[in-house]
Amino acid sequence: MAEPKTSTVDEAEVERFSRIAAEWWDPTGKFRPLHRFNPVRLQYIRDKVCAHFGRDPNAVKPFDGLRLLDIGCGGGLLSEPMTRLGADVVGADASQTNIEVAKIHAAETGLAIDYRATTAEALADADERFDVILNMEVVEHVADVDLYLRKCAEMVKPGGLMFIATINRTLKAYALAIVGAEQILRWLPKGTHQYEKLVRPEEIDRALEPTGLTVIERTGVSYNPLTDNWVRTRDTDVNYMVLTGRA
């Protein structure tokens, strides 16, 4: 029997994203899909956080006073707008290169963000706790999904939320997210996603079951080629988001 992993870091995945870290903030570069994806996930996060914590979504800084972790933050594409909404943001990534890119961009835009080159297990073991955790497009890149989600769940405060966004492990996802997006359209570098590492919703449910977090809702996210944007949908066969919370 294989020994259980004690780290969630997949070094090959970290190296893959580190090599293209300089392109994080280029909306026409290798991370263009994330730039196009950002508006729909930002609106979803804002709406759900405001509803949960009784905040006015039209306020200038509706997240004021909330401590937020952007785990697997990359170059900071979510950390920066969360900071502008008023949250006290910790942006964490296993890649030191990604963190340096994120720090430079935040400094250029005058934003104070606590960026750290670290892991979910290191943060959890240091007793870090957050009102909101953003776990977006990360679970399909870690070495041990169950351990990773357990460690993330440990950091959710009572009454807090965790958002998870990933890609389903279905033939439809293989056709659209890997063959279509990577091999044909070249939206992403080839090899960005491996089919066997994609995560099904029931696998997230199973990993979270012993943690005390409950699934509040799931929503699909689909690309509309006519408008060149992403929209929320009931179809979770490819991209989907899961909202979880602790009582």
PyMOL commands that set and color helices and strands:
alter all, ss='L'
color gray80, all
select helices_A, chain A and resi 11-19+21-23+32-53+79-84+96-109+120-125+139-141+145-154+171-184+195-197+201-211
alter helices_A, ss='H'
color red, helices_A
select strands_A, chain A and resi 67-71+88-93+114-117+130-136+156-167+213-224+229-233+239-246
alter strands_A, ss='S'
color yellow, strands_A
deselect
rebuild
show_as cartoon
